[in-house]
Amino acid sequence: MVTSLEFERILSASGPYQGHLMRPYDREEPKRIAWLQCVGSRDVNHCDNPYCSAVCCMYAIKEAVIAKEHSHEPLETTIFFMDMRTYGKDFEKYYNRAKDEHGVRFMRSRVHSVDPSRMAT
């Protein structure tokens, strides 16, 4: 599991892997990547986040598209989200292109926690 900032560095030409898409723990190219959005968002009972940051959706879409471009093999990308917030100039078009042309999957969900011990390798 990596943060968005760590993933940016992985894909960066000046990053630790010279822009090659690979997992940090074994340096193999992944076959699937998931972005977990809205974790704890608007959950005042447990996380004290009564708001949506309104930037994560576009950031995740951009990362998914760039990851597909950097992958040498077919890459399955899925974004799990509560509400897709793509307001702004041409943001909705970018979302549709990611879905229709790049094959990014979007799964409406409500991720409440992450248990790394149950994650598949």
LINKA-V498553 format. One record per residue. N is the residue number from 1. RES is the residue in three letters. PHI is phi as a letter, one per 20 degrees, with the letter a starting at -180 (NA if undefined). BURIAL is # if it has 9 or more other C-alpha atoms within 8 Angstrom, else .. D_FIRST is the distance of its C-alpha to the first C-alpha in Angstrom with 2 decimals. Layout:
n->N res->RES phi->PHI burial->BURIAL d_first->D_FIRST
n->N res->RES phi->PHI burial->BURIAL d_first->D_FIRST
//
This chain:
n->1 res->MET phi->NA burial->. d_first->0.00
n->2 res->VAL phi->c burial->. d_first->3.81
n->3 res->THR phi->e burial->. d_first->6.99
n->4 res->SER phi->f burial->. d_first->9.85
n->5 res->LEU phi->f burial->. d_first->11.82
n->6 res->GLU phi->f burial->. d_first->9.64
n->7 res->PHE phi->f burial-># d_first->9.56
n->8 res->GLU phi->g burial-># d_first->13.30
n->9 res->ARG phi->f burial-># d_first->13.88
n->10 res->ILE phi->f burial-># d_first->12.51
n->11 res->LEU phi->e burial-># d_first->14.95
n->12 res->SER phi->f burial-># d_first->17.66
n->13 res->ALA phi->f burial->. d_first->20.68
n->14 res->SER phi->e burial->. d_first->21.02
n->15 res->GLY phi->e burial-># d_first->17.42
n->16 res->PRO phi->f burial->. d_first->16.38
n->17 res->TYR phi->d burial-># d_first->16.51
n->18 res->GLN phi->l burial-># d_first->19.50
n->19 res->GLY phi->n burial-># d_first->17.99
n->20 res->HIS phi->e burial-># d_first->17.05
n->21 res->LEU phi->f burial-># d_first->13.99
n->22 res->MET phi->b burial-># d_first->12.10
n->23 res->ARG phi->f burial-># d_first->8.97
n->24 res->PRO phi->f burial->. d_first->9.08
n->25 res->TYR phi->e burial->. d_first->9.52
n->26 res->ASP phi->c burial->. d_first->12.38
n->27 res->ARG phi->l burial->. d_first->13.31
n->28 res->GLU phi->e burial->. d_first->13.97
n->29 res->GLU phi->f burial->. d_first->14.01
n->30 res->PRO phi->f burial-># d_first->11.91
n->31 res->LYS phi->e burial->. d_first->14.27
n->32 res->ARG phi->b burial->. d_first->12.28
n->33 res->ILE phi->c burial-># d_first->9.75
n->34 res->ALA phi->d burial->. d_first->9.57
n->35 res->TRP phi->d burial-># d_first->9.83
n->36 res->LEU phi->d burial-># d_first->10.39
n->37 res->GLN phi->d burial-># d_first->13.43
n->38 res->CYS phi->m burial-># d_first->15.98
n->39 res->VAL phi->f burial-># d_first->14.10
n->40 res->GLY phi->m burial-># d_first->17.11
n->41 res->SER phi->f burial-># d_first->19.13
n->42 res->ARG phi->m burial-># d_first->22.82
n->43 res->ASP phi->d burial-># d_first->22.42
n->44 res->VAL phi->f burial->. d_first->25.04
n->45 res->ASN phi->f burial->. d_first->25.41
n->46 res->HIS phi->c burial->. d_first->22.05
n->47 res->CYS phi->d burial-># d_first->20.18
n->48 res->ASP phi->l burial-># d_first->23.17
n->49 res->ASN phi->d burial-># d_first->21.91
n->50 res->PRO phi->e burial->. d_first->25.03
n->51 res->TYR phi->c burial->. d_first->24.22
n->52 res->CYS phi->d burial->. d_first->22.24
n->53 res->SER phi->f burial->. d_first->21.19
n->54 res->ALA phi->m burial->. d_first->22.45
n->55 res->VAL phi->c burial->. d_first->20.42
n->56 res->CYS phi->f burial->. d_first->16.90
n->57 res->CYS phi->g burial-># d_first->18.23
n->58 res->MET phi->f burial-># d_first->19.75
n->59 res->TYR phi->f burial->. d_first->16.89
n->60 res->ALA phi->f burial-># d_first->14.52
n->61 res->ILE phi->f burial-># d_first->17.50
n->62 res->LYS phi->g burial->. d_first->18.11
n->63 res->GLU phi->f burial-># d_first->14.65
n->64 res->ALA phi->f burial-># d_first->14.96
n->65 res->VAL phi->f burial-># d_first->18.47
n->66 res->ILE phi->f burial-># d_first->17.83
n->67 res->ALA phi->f burial-># d_first->15.09
n->68 res->LYS phi->f burial-># d_first->17.79
n->69 res->GLU phi->f burial->. d_first->20.31
n->70 res->HIS phi->e burial-># d_first->18.47
n->71 res->SER phi->f burial-># d_first->17.85
n->72 res->HIS phi->e burial->. d_first->20.69
n->73 res->GLU phi->d burial->. d_first->20.31
n->74 res->PRO phi->g burial->. d_first->20.14
n->75 res->LEU phi->c burial-># d_first->16.70
n->76 res->GLU phi->e burial-># d_first->16.03
n->77 res->THR phi->c burial-># d_first->14.43
n->78 res->THR phi->c burial-># d_first->14.38
n->79 res->ILE phi->d burial-># d_first->14.29
n->80 res->PHE phi->e burial-># d_first->14.66
n->81 res->PHE phi->b burial-># d_first->17.01
n->82 res->MET phi->e burial-># d_first->19.88
n->83 res->ASP phi->c burial->. d_first->22.28
n->84 res->MET phi->e burial->. d_first->22.12
n->85 res->ARG phi->d burial->. d_first->23.69
n->86 res->THR phi->c burial-># d_first->24.93
n->87 res->TYR phi->e burial->. d_first->28.08
n->88 res->GLY phi->p burial->. d_first->29.46
n->89 res->LYS phi->f burial->. d_first->31.36
n->90 res->ASP phi->m burial->. d_first->30.33
n->91 res->PHE phi->f burial-># d_first->26.85
n->92 res->GLU phi->f burial-># d_first->27.81
n->93 res->LYS phi->f burial->. d_first->28.97
n->94 res->TYR phi->f burial->. d_first->25.67
n->95 res->TYR phi->g burial-># d_first->23.89
n->96 res->ASN phi->f burial-># d_first->26.54
n->97 res->ARG phi->f burial-># d_first->26.29
n->98 res->ALA phi->g burial-># d_first->22.53
n->99 res->LYS phi->f burial-># d_first->23.31
n->100 res->ASP phi->e burial->. d_first->26.62
n->101 res->GLU phi->e burial->. d_first->26.51
n->102 res->HIS phi->e burial-># d_first->22.93
n->103 res->GLY phi->m burial-># d_first->22.03
n->104 res->VAL phi->f burial-># d_first->19.03
n->105 res->ARG phi->e burial->. d_first->18.90
n->106 res->PHE phi->c burial-># d_first->19.02
n->107 res->MET phi->c burial->. d_first->18.76
n->108 res->ARG phi->f burial->. d_first->20.40
n->109 res->SER phi->b burial->. d_first->18.80
n->110 res->ARG phi->c burial-># d_first->18.40
n->111 res->VAL phi->f burial-># d_first->14.97
n->112 res->HIS phi->d burial->. d_first->15.98
n->113 res->SER phi->a burial->. d_first->13.18
n->114 res->VAL phi->c burial->. d_first->9.84
n->115 res->ASP phi->d burial->. d_first->10.37
n->116 res->PRO phi->g burial->. d_first->7.64
n->117 res->SER phi->f burial->. d_first->10.87
n->118 res->ARG phi->d burial->. d_first->11.71
n->119 res->MET phi->e burial->. d_first->8.91
n->120 res->ALA phi->f burial->. d_first->10.70
n->121 res->THR phi->e burial->. d_first->10.17
//
